[in-house]
Amino acid sequence: MELLALCWHPLWVPCTLVLSVVLWARRAAWRPAACPVDLRGKTAVVTGANSGLPLTVTPEGLSLIFATNYLGHFLLTNLLLDAMKASAPSRIVNVSSFRHQAGEANVQFLSGKEQPKNFNKAYNSTKLMNVLFTVELARRLQGTGVTVNALSPGMVHTEIMQNFSWWVRLLFHLVGILFLKSPTQGSFSTTYCAVSEEVEGISGKYFDSDCRLALPSPLARDPAVGRKLWEASEKLVGLHDGGREPASRKVA
Ligand SMILES: NC(=O)c1ccc[n+]([C@@H]2O[C@H](COP(=O)([O-])OP(=O)(O)OC[C@H]3O[C@@H](n4cnc5c(N)ncnc54)[C@H](OP(=O)(O)O)[C@@H]3O)[C@@H](O)[C@H]2O)c1
């Protein structure tokens, strides 16, 4: 009863307004135009994702959400590597999330042989895999002139909830209007990693939504975990030893 009374307290309205103005003012202070950009001689791959997908397995034996949010990026990036090397200096940018911190690096999730305990865990784990992939790829690309970094765009008012029920989407849009970044603001850290002078030569790192270098979770930085994920992914998508040979879909 007391909790209910607290929820309906009249102070909520002014507090909400003050908080949204503070967040807006902070965002308005950002000046993307002040970020020097120069696309000449550079190639960027920026990867997207989806949320709210069911925990189903595709006819190819892949978990739908892991295929959409991670394995697809892994395969596409690998298929583009020769072109990226040929146009070096070039950059690969993986859009991850601060939610990677709550992810699990279980390679059995990729094929659906084991399932994350709920949707949130699945999404967070795909975002963790984006960072692990980034760090491992950076190690493999040393000396090629191709760099790869991951970032968090922050909380952004986009279509990311499109697969959720109408009331979750409604809530997201209400919160989004007041508190979240616009899609333009949300694209800033991605653009920064793709084209800014400051990121030239930096590889295998993680940037936060304010374009600052940040440490990803300890799990995301574990080279043994990254290698294991790479090898499992390579088998599942049919890339083997850097070639294009289809491989068994079995993951040890
Ligand atoms: N919004 C946030 O608060 C937030 C927070 C942290 C991280 N992120 C990350 O930011 C990235 C962009 O998300 P967003 O917020 O911009 O969401 P969004 O508005 O839903 O955009 C996702 C993009 O990915 C594409 N996509 C989704 N599934 C696909 C598939 N199976 N095949 C090909 N394309 C597919 C979508 O294409 P269609 O337009 O055709 O659907 C869309 O262009 C994602 O990696 C997300 O995890 C977002």
PDBQT file of the ligand as one rigid body, heavy atoms in Angstrom, charges set to zero:
ROOT
HETATM    1  N1  LIG A 301      18.568   0.915 -29.140  1.00  0.00    +0.000 N 
HETATM    2  C1  LIG A 301      19.302   0.718 -28.053  1.00  0.00    +0.000 C 
HETATM    3  O1  LIG A 301      18.979   1.211 -26.965  1.00  0.00    +0.000 OA
HETATM    4  C2  LIG A 301      20.565  -0.081 -28.129  1.00  0.00    +0.000 A 
HETATM    5  C3  LIG A 301      21.338  -0.221 -26.963  1.00  0.00    +0.000 A 
HETATM    6  C4  LIG A 301      22.524  -0.947 -27.019  1.00  0.00    +0.000 A 
HETATM    7  C5  LIG A 301      22.931  -1.525 -28.221  1.00  0.00    +0.000 A 
HETATM    8  N2  LIG A 301      22.151  -1.386 -29.346  1.00  0.00    +0.000 N 
HETATM    9  C6  LIG A 301      22.627  -2.017 -30.573  1.00  0.00    +0.000 C 
HETATM   10  O2  LIG A 301      22.580  -1.088 -31.630  1.00  0.00    +0.000 OA
HETATM   11  C7  LIG A 301      22.464  -1.807 -32.868  1.00  0.00    +0.000 C 
HETATM   12  C8  LIG A 301      21.392  -1.188 -33.717  1.00  0.00    +0.000 C 
HETATM   13  O3  LIG A 301      20.132  -1.393 -33.082  1.00  0.00    +0.000 OA
HETATM   14  P1  LIG A 301      18.966  -0.303 -33.144  1.00  0.00    +0.000 P 
HETATM   15  O4  LIG A 301      18.700   0.148 -31.757  1.00  0.00    +0.000 OA
HETATM   16  O5  LIG A 301      19.254   0.711 -34.193  1.00  0.00    +0.000 OA
HETATM   17  O6  LIG A 301      17.753  -1.252 -33.544  1.00  0.00    +0.000 OA
HETATM   18  P2  LIG A 301      16.830  -1.214 -34.834  1.00  0.00    +0.000 P 
HETATM   19  O7  LIG A 301      16.238   0.135 -35.028  1.00  0.00    +0.000 OA
HETATM   20  O8  LIG A 301      15.900  -2.375 -34.645  1.00  0.00    +0.000 OA
HETATM   21  O9  LIG A 301      17.836  -1.500 -36.012  1.00  0.00    +0.000 OA
HETATM   22  C9  LIG A 301      18.420  -2.785 -36.179  1.00  0.00    +0.000 C 
HETATM   23  C10 LIG A 301      18.902  -2.919 -37.596  1.00  0.00    +0.000 C 
HETATM   24  O10 LIG A 301      19.343  -4.269 -37.813  1.00  0.00    +0.000 OA
HETATM   25  C11 LIG A 301      18.647  -4.784 -38.930  1.00  0.00    +0.000 C 
HETATM   26  N3  LIG A 301      18.365  -6.179 -38.753  1.00  0.00    +0.000 N 
HETATM   27  C12 LIG A 301      17.757  -6.776 -37.725  1.00  0.00    +0.000 A 
HETATM   28  N4  LIG A 301      17.661  -8.095 -37.935  1.00  0.00    +0.000 NA
HETATM   29  C13 LIG A 301      18.214  -8.342 -39.134  1.00  0.00    +0.000 A 
HETATM   30  C14 LIG A 301      18.422  -9.506 -39.895  1.00  0.00    +0.000 A 
HETATM   31  N5  LIG A 301      18.011 -10.707 -39.470  1.00  0.00    +0.000 N 
HETATM   32  N6  LIG A 301      19.028  -9.381 -41.077  1.00  0.00    +0.000 NA
HETATM   33  C15 LIG A 301      19.421  -8.188 -41.518  1.00  0.00    +0.000 A 
HETATM   34  N7  LIG A 301      19.248  -7.039 -40.839  1.00  0.00    +0.000 NA
HETATM   35  C16 LIG A 301      18.656  -7.113 -39.659  1.00  0.00    +0.000 A 
HETATM   36  C17 LIG A 301      17.340  -4.016 -38.980  1.00  0.00    +0.000 C 
HETATM   37  O11 LIG A 301      16.801  -4.108 -40.254  1.00  0.00    +0.000 OA
HETATM   38  P3  LIG A 301      15.257  -3.738 -40.534  1.00  0.00    +0.000 P 
HETATM   39  O12 LIG A 301      15.160  -2.255 -40.476  1.00  0.00    +0.000 OA
HETATM   40  O13 LIG A 301      15.030  -4.307 -41.898  1.00  0.00    +0.000 OA
HETATM   41  O14 LIG A 301      14.471  -4.415 -39.451  1.00  0.00    +0.000 OA
HETATM   42  C18 LIG A 301      17.799  -2.615 -38.597  1.00  0.00    +0.000 C 
HETATM   43  O15 LIG A 301      18.348  -1.943 -39.697  1.00  0.00    +0.000 OA
HETATM   44  C19 LIG A 301      22.193  -3.265 -32.481  1.00  0.00    +0.000 C 
HETATM   45  O16 LIG A 301      23.404  -3.971 -32.580  1.00  0.00    +0.000 OA
HETATM   46  C20 LIG A 301      21.753  -3.174 -31.024  1.00  0.00    +0.000 C 
HETATM   47  O17 LIG A 301      22.046  -4.373 -30.333  1.00  0.00    +0.000 OA
HETATM   48  C21 LIG A 301      20.989  -0.665 -29.315  1.00  0.00    +0.000 A 
ENDROOT
TORSDOF 0
